């Protein structure tokens, strides 16, 4: 799922949830709702997340590409 890929990439890059929430202009609790899948990600927010993580948006939709990004970061 997209939100799981966001979290995997975030962790692989060493970015905190607090940093993500701040950059997205939301509370930590709000960001946690996104990462748990209880809040849907719209395209615009997903683009911002990609920018924060310095990746292309499409990476969140492709598990093979996601694994590649994580392996490069490790």
KAMOQUI-V336218 format. One record per residue. N is the residue number from 1. SS is DSSP state (H for helix, E for strand, - for the rest). D_FIRST is the distance of its C-alpha to the first C-alpha in Angstrom with 2 decimals. Layout:
n=[N:N]
ss=[SS:SS]
d_first=[D_FIRST:D_FIRST]
This chain:
n=[1:2:3:4:5:6:7:8:9:10:11:12:13:14:15:16:17:18:19:20:21:22:23:24:25:26:27:28:29:30:31:32:33:34:35:36:37:38:39:40:41:42:43:44:45:46:47:48:49:50:51:52:53:54:55:56:57:58:59:60:61:62:63:64:65:66:67:68:69:70:71:72:73:74]
ss=[-:H:H:H:H:H:H:H:H:H:H:H:-:-:-:-:H:H:H:H:H:H:H:H:-:-:-:H:H:H:H:H:H:H:H:H:-:-:-:-:-:-:H:H:H:H:H:H:H:H:H:H:H:-:-:-:H:H:H:H:H:-:H:H:H:H:H:H:H:H:H:H:H:-]
d_first=[0.00:3.77:5.65:5.40:6.47:8.87:10.24:10.81:12.58:14.40:15.72:16.74:18.71:20.34:19.53:19.92:18.13:21.60:21.89:18.63:19.80:23.23:22.21:20.15:23.21:21.75:22.42:20.68:19.96:18.39:16.09:15.23:14.31:11.73:10.32:10.51:8.70:12.25:12.89:11.30:11.14:13.78:14.51:17.40:15.78:13.02:16.11:17.84:15.14:15.29:19.06:19.19:17.34:19.38:16.76:16.13:13.47:12.43:11.41:8.08:7.38:9.17:8.69:12.50:13.23:11.18:13.25:16.26:16.04:15.76:18.66:20.71:20.42:21.51]
